[in-house]
Amino acid sequence: MLHLSTCIKILFLALWTVTLANTSTEKEKRFILYDINPGEGFNLRRDVFVRIAVMVKKMNENSSKFSYTLVLPPWGPLYHWQTKSLGDQTKIPWKNFFDVESISRYVPCLDLEDYLKTENNGHVIDIVYYLQNFPGGWDHGSGDWEKAPKLQECTSPPQILTHPPKGLLKGQFGVFGNVRSKDVKCLSVQSTTKKMADYLESVADKYKSFMLDRAENLLHEYFGEEEYWAARRSMRFAGHLVNVANKFRETTLNSNDVKDVTVKHNKWEIQQPIRGTAKGGPYICAHVRRKDYTFSRKDSIPDLESAAEQLAKKCKEHKVDTVFIATDAPMSEYVDIKEFLKKEDIKVTKFNPHKDKVLQMYKDGGVAILDQIICSHAKYFMGSYESTFSFRIQEEREIMGFPIETTFDMLCKTGEFNCEKGSKWKIVYPRKDTEEHTEL
């Protein structure tokens, strides 16, 4: 029979062994930064975020050695943010526009400014991978179009890089001019994010921080599937913007979440409304894209009078007399639409960002989000042809449970009332009782 002191020693040794094992298996921290072609717009950038977020989440699930955190690139300057009185709209953190805590429940993440304050040593990134196409482009004939990433000579050397002293490369990574890199390599890619994830895992012993520049060159691995929608659902708007939009809906459009049946659960992971339960407010929303579309898509969009005629028709069909307009059009064109619809006894309104200094507080990006929130709660939505701004509104409506027929309509070109509406990307949720997914 063992002596009590011996038993205590054995127990202590067992506990110490378990502690040591837990310590030895603790995953090493790694950080993944990314950036996008400066010419890409706000809503395409949101799509690229989903690609990268899913990639990092899967890397955490599959890696036995490393724990990956996604570092969110700051916003701005962007082409559509043209309010000169606001000055240089740059270095805007994600927390200004989105609920980062909500996103973090999908994938560990933090704003670049917070990463530089808390995690980074001297604002130095270990390696920047400049993502480029393979020389010669896509090879569909070989049946091997999805190639693994490969280090190659730069086909178009990154213009942002200079070579200061001490062997560090300095560049405008995320418009923070004091961020530097130990090394920059050109990485040819022609595949989905899964191949990129495998590559990063293979070199994670060498580097603690990676930056993927031109990340839009990576393709979705799970587009339209459950994983895509989980990342997208986590991307909730910042509470301060939701509050401004809700106040406008209540005071101007007689709309609120209770009456519209659009109340959201506090956690996106739990919210799974039944399709068709959301009714929306007593108004129609139209995204009327102008500016660049008036020359790049001039044969696919309506003139102002035709747009007004289409909206009047939809108001009669859905028994509403109010239209909310989200548009980049100059005020004179908005007034023209308003006058056209006034003849049909239809009230037209838009969000005025100058009221209560909203524009100064939330910038052009915040105002665009306010338009999207208001549009997503409308009884009926009409988008613009192939516009990512419209796509994001359609996704919000899918998340809230609106009927398909009130979400995926589109303004037709001049003279048409019934045109092809484009793809309907329906939301997919995981089934609660199995590992399969269900499409609503």
N, C-alpha and C positions, 0 to 999 in steps of 0.2 A: 504494500500500500504506500502510495506516494505521500511524502511529507507536504504539509500545507505550503511551506516556503517554496518547495519545488514546483508545486502546482501554480503558484503565483508567478514564478519565473517563466514557466511554460506559456502561461496566458499572456504575460507581458511580451514574450518573444513572438507569439502569434500575432498580437496586435501590431507590434512594430513591423513585422513582415508585411501585413496587409497595408499598413500606412506607406511603407516603402514601395510596394507594388503600385499603389494608387498614384504616388508621386512620380514614379518612373513612367507610368502610362499617360500622364497628363499631356495633353496635346500642346505642341509649340504654336505660338501665335504667328500668323502671317496676315499681311494686309494687301488687298487688291484695290488699286485705284484705276480709274479709267477716264478717258475723255473722248470727245466726238469731233468730227469735222466742224469747224467754226460756222460754216454756212448752214448747218442743219437747224431746223426750227424747234420750238418748245415742245410740241407734241410728238414729233419724231424722236426727240431725246427721251421722252417718257417711255416710248416703245423700246428703245435701246436699253434703258434701265431694266425693264422686265427681263430681257435676254440675259443681262449680266447678273441680276439678282437670282434668277433660277440657277444659273451656272454656279454661283458661289454657294447657294444652299446645297446643291447636289455634291459639291466638293466637300462640304462639311459632313455630309451623310456618308460619303465613301472613303474619306481619309481616316486612317488609323493613327496617323502621326501628327497632323497639322490641324489647327483651328483657324479658319479664314474669316476675316472681317472685311466687309465691303465699305470702301471710302467713297462717299458721294461727291461728285464734282460740283463746284459752285455754278450757279446760273449766270449767264450774260457774258458779253453783250450779244443780243440776238437781232436778226434782221427786222422782225416785226415790232421790236421795242423801239419806237421812233419818237417818243415824246421828248423833245429837246430840253424842255424845262427841267427834266429829271436828271440831266447830266449823264454821266457814264454809268449805266446800269450793269455793274459787274460785281463779282465776288458775293453774289446773293446766295446764302445757304439754303439748303432744302427745307429747313425748319420754318422758313418764311412762307413757304407754299404748301408743304405737306406735313403730315403727322409722322415724324421720324420714329417715334416710339411704336406706332402701329406697324410700320415697315420692319422694325427690328424684331417683331414677333414672327416675321417670316424668314428674315435673314439678318444676322448680326451686321449692323451698319452704323456709321456716324458721318457727320459732315466733315469735309476736308479741313475747315477751320478748327474743328474740335480735335481731329487727328493730329494736326500740327501742334496744338497746344499740349496734348496729353500723351501722345504715343511716339511721336517722331523725334529723332535725335538730329538737331541741326537742320531740319527741313530737307533732309537728304533721302531720296528714293534709291533703293539698291539697283533697280534695273527698269528701264523704259523699253517696252516692246512697241515699235511703230508697225502697226498692222497694215500690210499691203497685199495686193493681188499677186498671184503667181505670174511670173513673166509668161506671156502668151495667152493669159486669160483662162477662161473656163474650158475644161476638156470633157465635153459630154460624150464624145465618141468612145473613150476608153472604158467607160463604166466605172471609173474611179474619180468622179468629180469631187467627192468629199475627201480631200487629202488631209493628212496630218500637218499641222503647222511646221514650217521649216525655216531655219535661219538662212537668209540669202543676202546678196548685195542689195542695197537700197535701189529700187527702180526709180524712185523720186525722193531724194533725200529730204528728211524733215527740215523745213525752213525755220522752225522755231529754235533751233539749237545753236549755241555758240560755245566756244571752248575757253573759259576763263582759267586762271592759274589753278594750281593744286590738283589738276587732273579731273575736276568735276565738270559735268556738263550742265549748263544753266539754260532754262527755257521757261516759257510762259505756260507752265503746266497748270491748267485750271486758272489761268490769269494771275496766279500768285508768283510774281517775278522772283521771289527769293527762294523758291523751291528748286532744288538741284538734284541731279542724278549722278550716280557713280558710273553708269554705263547706259548706252542706248544701242539697241540692235533692231534691225529690220526683220520682221517675221512675216513670211508669206502665209496667208490663210485662205482657205477655200472650203469652209465647212461650218458646221454648227458649233455652238458653244461647248458641246461635250468634248470635241477634239482639243479645244483650247484648255479645258479643265484638265484633261489628261496630261497635256504638255506642262502646265504650271505645276501640277503635282510632282512631275518628274524632276523639276529643277528647284523645288521648294527647300531642299537641303542647302542650296547655295545662296538663296536670297530670302530676306524677311519681308520685303515690300516690292510689289510689282506695279507697274503702271501700263495699262493697255491703251495706247493712243490710237485713234481712229477705230474705236470699238464698234462702230456701225457696220464694219466689214464682217463681223460675226453674225451668223444666222441663228434664228430661233431653233431650239431643240424640241420644244413642246408647244409650238404655236397653236392656239385654239383649244389646247387640252387642259386638263385639270390643273396641272402645275402652272401653266401660263396664267390661268384665272386666279389661282391662289396669290401669286405675286401681284397681279393687277388689283385684286380686292384689298390687299394690304396697303395699297397706295392711296390712302385717304387724304383728303385735303386738310390743311391746318385749321384748327378750331376757330381762330380769329376770322378767317375768310368765310367759313361756314356761317358764323354769326352775322356777318355783314349781309351775306346773301339771303339768309332767313328773314332778316329785318326788312329787306326790300320786298321779298315775296309777300310778307304779311301786310305791309302798308300799301303796296302798289298793285299787287296782283291777287289779293284775297286768297293767299295760298300759304298753307303750313303743313308740316309733316303729318299731323294727326288727321286733318281733313283729306289730305292727298293720299293717305295710306302709304307713306314713304318713311316711316319711322325706322331708324337703323339701330341694330344692337350695338352696344358699346364696343364689342369685339367683332371684327370682320370675320374671324374664324367661325363664329357661331351663326352669323346671319345667313340664312338660306331661304329667302321668301319664295313662295309659290308664284310661278309666272302668271301674270294677269291680275295679281292682287293690287298692285300699285295703280292708282287712278290719276294722279297728277293734279296740278292746279288748273283753274278755269281759264287757260290761255294756251295758245299755240306758240311754239318757239321756232324761229327760223335762223339758221346760220347762213348769212348772205355774204359769201366770200367775194371780195372785189380786188382792188389793188393789183397784185401780180396776176390774178386770174383773168383780168380783163384783156391781157395779151397772151398769157401762157395757156389759158383754157377758154378762150373767147368763143369757141364753137361748141362748148359743152355747158355753158352757164346761161341763165336768162338775162335779158335786159331788165331794167328796174320795173317797167310797167308789166312785163310778163311775170316777174317774181310776185308782184302785188296781186295779179289776177289768180295765180296759183294759190296764194295764201288766202285770198277771199273765198275761193272754192272750198278749201279745207276748213275754214271757219264755219261755213254753212253746214258742211258735213258733220262737224263735231259740236255744233251748237254752242260756239263761243264767239265773243265779240272783241277779244283782245289778242294782240300779237306782240310778243316780245322779240326784238331783233338783236342778234349778236352779229356784229359786222365790223370789218376794218375799213368800210367805206367812209369817205369824207362826209361831213355833216350835211352838205348840200344834197348828196344822194340819199341819205337817210330821210331828209325832209321830203324828197320826191316820193319815196315809198309811202311815207306817212300821208301825203296828199292824195295819192292814188287810192289808198285804203279808206281814207276819210269819206270818199264818195260812196263807199259801201257801208257806212256807219260802223266802221271797225276802228277801235282805238289801237294805236301803235305806241309802244314805249321801248326804251332802252335804259341800261344802267348808266347813270351819270357819275363817273369816277371823281369828278371835281367836288361833289357834295361831301361835306364832312372830311375833306382832305384825304379821301381814300386813295387817290392816285399817288399822293406824296408818301403815304405810309406803305403801300403795298406794290407800287410800281406797275409797269405795264403787264408784267407776268401775273401779278395778283389780280388785276382787273380782268384779264383773260380767263382766269379760273372762276371769278365771280360770274362771268357770263356763262361758263360751262355749268356751274352749279344751278343757276336759274333755269337754263335750258333743260337740264336733265330732269327737272321736276315738272315740266309742262305736260299737259294732257296729251299733246301731240308734238312731235319734233320733225322738222324738215332740214336736212343737211345740205352741204355743198359737195359737188362731185369730187371724189377722191381726196377729200381734205382730212388730214389727220386731226384737225380741231373737231370736226364732226365725228370722226371715229371715236374719239375719247368720250364725247357726250353719249354716243350709242352704248359704249361700254358701261358708263355710269347708270344708264337706264336699265341695262341688262342686270346689273348688280342689285338694283332696287326692285326688280320684278315686274317691269312694264310689259305689256303685250308686244309681241314682235311687230304687229301691224301699226303700232303707234310710234315705233322707234326708228325703223330703217328706211323711212321715206327720204326722198331727195328732190331738190328743186330741178326741174327739167330745163333744157335749153329753150330759148325763145320760141314760142309758138306751139310747144308741146305741153300736154298735161299728164300723159301716161308714158313714162320712159323707164328704161331699165334702172333698177334701184341699186344695183351692186350687191356685194356679198352680205349675207346675214351671219355674223359671227356670234353664235349663241353660247351663253355661259354654261360652263361645266363645273359640277360640284362632285366631291368624293361622296360615295354612298356611305351612309352611317353604319350599315350592317355588314359591308364587305369591303374589299380593297378595290373593287371596281368603281367606275365613276358613272355619273348620270348626267345627261344633257337635258336641260329644261326647255 
